[in-house]
């Protein structure tokens, strides 16, 4: 059987055009983000303080200013106008004469009732109680009837005198009640208490207003008072508090706010544009430097780039909506912690922390420099990332939510206690909101990830568990077609999982990567020694170059199968990187031998794996475990010392070949990995092709490198 040739050579060094290409997603996202930042400059309506609301932060003067206050002037003039006494017309004498005549007529009627010989006493009482202008009780009616004629004449004359005295003076609308209540004072002392009460009952309804408010003259006097008040000026110094946090905003505060041009729409256009653009440039520069160091775009799948760009833009949009709100409770709802978790799941913890830290630039802008809100969101976001850890289980999300809630509560409480004035009613609301937002952040992130994981090919904790099941079609296919490779993968999975736990890598992820790293061998299983049951070795009939291409093809075949089955990018990257850019030494050395030992006649690049080199700890760990297990099965070390020497040799070769330069592994990590490998390797499940002792077999030859 003639194998299909597979070309695997590519350059590791990116040209300038390639660099621009791999950064393209980030440039597009950056431009969209800039548009999001600039949109409020042109779309947001004028920002003013709302009278009656409570200030959520201290508002201070941005410059020294003196101005004529229309509000203060109007308040002073209104106060002067209110101090003007109402102007009333002089007492109307016609009112006095009319009321005296009405009272005299009433008394004449009572005299007739008193002297009526044809009416009974009961009828007389009833007639007196039905009087139109006087309301007499039964006792008072009987008292009137019981008076002698001279007593009645004296009482009625006194009543008319008191009525005339009362109406001879001004009786204004607001004085009427007082005038009626003063009637007993005007009655002579010769009358007893019952007679005084009777006189008051007879004449109080005849006392009416005799002096009417002159609205025209009153308005004139008020206007004169207003005109006499000069314009009022108000002054502020730089940094002087216009309205303190917790105070209710009044008209004077709102006027000063507008006079200071503190609302964004009153700023010069250059300043309005300059603030977001400057912040955007700072963020972009920081992001470029950070990503180049911790998460190079060239090493990021396209779907992941789009995903991260989408999270960034979503953060800016939500920040523009929630953070500029006047209500402090709404500003605490900005889900930066959930967004940081989303970034972490799509990349790694370092990128999520960098994203959260750099985003404080925009937090300060959106919150108008609120240190409390900025620290709250930054601390909760970093706490969420650290609490999530490796996010290997669903419980990690809920644990992270609890941690974020505690950090959010403490951060909010400290911010409230620092304030000079504490409104505990509002503070309690903010504490509840911040705590609730913390509890919901991680579950919210989990819900969003569940929706976005498939379209963006994210590897979530649920997917890790699902893909690790041996019932997966690819693993079942490997078990049927390449059982030796299947057992080899299980052995590697156990080997790397233990070491990953020791160095703090993601053991669940690396276990999964080990299961799928060799799925490409199912395309040509008979060409790999673990699947040969002691029969003929097909490589014996192939040229070194053809043999090498067959061996190398399991990487490209595995990558094609992973893409066909939509396996997440981490698995695809592990398949590509688990041999890095190493050379198939056995075939390379055979080629040199066939060339008479002349290395110049052999192109080492033709025997090289396509790479790239491992770019994560997990992929580097997989490379080392794969090589150690293969070497152990080939050499079958008999003693612990021999096993240690074997592991040392494999690690040294990969280290000297610079295969671990991009992995993030430290020398201390390698020592821990070495110890873990030695402890875990206890038995071997299959024989391995024994490599001849060529002089070059312990080191990798110089070879071209790949990105």
Buried (B, 14 or more C-beta within 10 A) or exposed (E): EEBEEBEBEBEEEBEEEEEEEBBEBBEEBBEBBBEBBBBBBEEBEEBBBEEEEBBBBBBBBBEEBEBEBEBBBBBBBBEBBEEBEBBBEEBBEEBBEBBBEBBBEBBEBBBEBBEEEEBEEEEBBBBBBEBEBBEBEEEBBBBBBEBEEEEBEBBBEBBBBBBBEBBEEBBBEEBBEEBBEBBEEBBEEEBEEEBBBBBBBBBBBBBBBBBBBBEEEBEEBBEEBBEEBEEBEBEBEEEEEBBBBBBEBEBBBBBBBBBBBBBBBBBEEEEBBEBBBEBBEEBBEBBBEBBEEBBBBBBBBBBBBBBBBBBBBBBBBBBBEBBBBBBBBBBBBBBBBBBBBBBBBBBBBBBBBBBBBBBBBBBBBBBBEBEBBBBBBBBBBBBBBBBBBBBBBBEBBBBBBEBBBBBBBBBBBEBBEEBEEEBEEBBEBBBBBBBBBBBBBBBBBBEBBEEBBEEBBBBBBBBBBEBBEEEBEBBEBBBEBBBBBBBBBBBBBBBBBBBBBBBEBBBBBBBBBBBBBBBBBBBBBBBBBBBBEEEEBBBEEBEBBBBBBBBBBBBBBBBBBBEEBEBBBBBBBBBBBBBBBBBBBBBBBBBBEEEEEEBEEBBBBBBBBBBBBBBBBBBBBBBBBBBBBBBBBBBBBEEEEEBBEBBBBBBEBBBEBEBBBBBBBEEEBBEBBBBBBBEBBEEBEBBBBEBEEBEEBEEBBEBBBBB
